[in-house]
Amino acid sequence: MSSSVSVRRARARDIDVIYDVIRPFWQEGLILERTRDDIRHSLDHFRIALFDGILAGVISYHDYGKHLKEIRSLAVKKEYSRRGIGSRLVKSLVRSLKTADSPKIFVLSYSPVFFEKNHFTRVDKETLPEKIWKDCINCKDADKCGETALVYMK
Ligand SMILES: CC(C)(COP(=O)(O)OP(=O)(O)OC[C@H]1O[C@@H](n2cnc3c(N)ncnc32)[C@H](O)[C@@H]1OP(=O)(O)O)[C@@H](O)C(=O)NCCC(=O)NCCS
């Protein structure tokens, strides 16, 4: 039997599993730390991917207003990687964020190749609104930051 992937909005009962999926990645420094309270407060922004009914990946976004959204907290459990789950999550979230206002959708990521495969293009951080990159100036890793800024272009 072939495996199936589905994406849906997160619900309160998913909070603990979402936390468990993203924790190893923020512990590695690949994504921002999220607490359970954090997840609870922005639950409406989370989508989850189910692989054969098991929660295998999550994605979220930060809302800077109707013209600007940032993809955050994208994580796919290591044992489910390279099965198209990350791409399904990005596609589904981007589709729901694309409204009549055509917001700019961006991401700051250590996995730029993955996002390029999903219709994002690399941009200079400075082309994003100042509120996004002003914290970088004071960051201790500013000189050696490996994060790439990308914007959805399709
Ligand atoms: C990045 C991540 C979300 C990708 O999830 P995934 O489900 O494995 O991605 P997909 O299977 O949809 O990958 C699609 C394509 O992207 C590319 N890709 C995926 N992961 C990649 C990686 N780590 N390095 C380079 N290319 C990658 C591949 O070309 C892949 O296609 P292929 O398998 O046919 O070669 C996942 O590896 C992850 O959770 N990483 C850690 C957290 C992170 O960096 N999140 C992004 C922060 S914004």
The ligand as a Tripos MOL2 file, in Angstrom:
@<TRIPOS>MOLECULE
LIG
   48    50     1     0     0
SMALL
NO_CHARGES

@<TRIPOS>ATOM
      1 C1         14.5900   21.4680    5.5330 C.3       1 LIG1
      2 C2         13.5180   20.4090    5.8220 C.3       1 LIG1
      3 C3         12.2350   21.0810    6.2960 C.3       1 LIG1
      4 C4         13.2330   19.6460    4.5110 C.3       1 LIG1
      5 O1         12.1370   18.7350    4.7290 O.3       1 LIG1
      6 P1         11.9310   17.4520    3.7810 P.3       1 LIG1
      7 O2         10.5980   16.8960    4.0460 O.co2     1 LIG1
      8 O3         13.0760   16.5410    3.9600 O.co2     1 LIG1
      9 O4         12.0060   18.1320    2.3480 O.3       1 LIG1
     10 P2         11.4990   17.5580    0.9170 P.3       1 LIG1
     11 O5         11.5020   16.0700    0.9390 O.co2     1 LIG1
     12 O6         10.2240   18.2420    0.5750 O.co2     1 LIG1
     13 O7         12.6760   18.1170   -0.0170 O.3       1 LIG1
     14 C5         12.4780   18.6740   -1.2830 C.3       1 LIG1
     15 C6         13.8190   18.9390   -1.9310 C.3       1 LIG1
     16 O8         14.5390   19.9270   -1.1930 O.3       1 LIG1
     17 C7         15.9390   19.5740   -1.1900 C.3       1 LIG1
     18 N1         16.3720   19.3750    0.1930 N.ar      1 LIG1
     19 C8         15.6420   18.9160    1.2370 C.ar      1 LIG1
     20 N2         16.3940   18.9060    2.3540 N.ar      1 LIG1
     21 C9         17.6130   19.3480    1.9990 C.ar      1 LIG1
     22 C10        18.8070   19.5670    2.7130 C.ar      1 LIG1
     23 N3         18.9130   19.3270    4.0190 N.pl3     1 LIG1
     24 N4         19.8880   19.9980    2.0220 N.ar      1 LIG1
     25 C11        19.8020   20.2560    0.7020 C.ar      1 LIG1
     26 N5         18.6720   20.0690   -0.0340 N.ar      1 LIG1
     27 C12        17.6020   19.6330    0.6130 C.ar      1 LIG1
     28 C13        16.0940   18.3310   -1.9920 C.3       1 LIG1
     29 O9         16.4420   18.6840   -3.3060 O.3       1 LIG1
     30 C14        14.7210   17.7180   -1.9480 C.3       1 LIG1
     31 O10        14.4130   16.9740   -3.0730 O.3       1 LIG1
     32 P3         15.0520   15.4850   -3.2930 P.3       1 LIG1
     33 O11        14.8840   14.7430   -2.0060 O.co2     1 LIG1
     34 O12        14.2110   14.9520   -4.4140 O.co2     1 LIG1
     35 O13        16.4730   15.7000   -3.6650 O.co2     1 LIG1
     36 C15        13.9800   19.3790    6.8830 C.3       1 LIG1
     37 O14        15.2170   18.8200    6.4760 O.3       1 LIG1
     38 C16        14.1570   19.9720    8.2810 C.2       1 LIG1
     39 O15        13.2550   19.8720    9.1040 O.2       1 LIG1
     40 N6         15.3460   20.5380    8.5440 N.am      1 LIG1
     41 C17        15.6950   21.0720    9.8760 C.3       1 LIG1
     42 C18        14.9490   22.3400   10.2400 C.3       1 LIG1
     43 C19        15.1410   23.4300    9.2110 C.2       1 LIG1
     44 O16        16.2350   23.7270    8.7520 O.2       1 LIG1
     45 N7         13.9970   24.0760    8.8490 N.am      1 LIG1
     46 C20        13.9680   25.2110    7.9610 C.3       1 LIG1
     47 C21        14.1020   26.4570    8.7730 C.3       1 LIG1
     48 S1         13.2110   27.7840    8.1220 S.3       1 LIG1
@<TRIPOS>BOND
     1     1     2 1
     2     2     3 1
     3     2     4 1
     4     2    36 1
     5     4     5 1
     6     5     6 1
     7     6     7 2
     8     6     8 1
     9     6     9 1
    10     9    10 1
    11    10    11 2
    12    10    12 1
    13    10    13 1
    14    13    14 1
    15    14    15 1
    16    15    16 1
    17    15    30 1
    18    16    17 1
    19    17    18 1
    20    17    28 1
    21    18    19 ar
    22    18    27 ar
    23    19    20 ar
    24    20    21 ar
    25    21    22 ar
    26    21    27 ar
    27    22    23 1
    28    22    24 ar
    29    24    25 ar
    30    25    26 ar
    31    26    27 ar
    32    28    29 1
    33    28    30 1
    34    30    31 1
    35    31    32 1
    36    32    33 2
    37    32    34 1
    38    32    35 1
    39    36    37 1
    40    36    38 1
    41    38    39 2
    42    38    40 1
    43    40    41 1
    44    41    42 1
    45    42    43 1
    46    43    44 2
    47    43    45 1
    48    45    46 1
    49    46    47 1
    50    47    48 1
@<TRIPOS>SUBSTRUCTURE
     1 LIG1         1 GROUP 0 **** ****
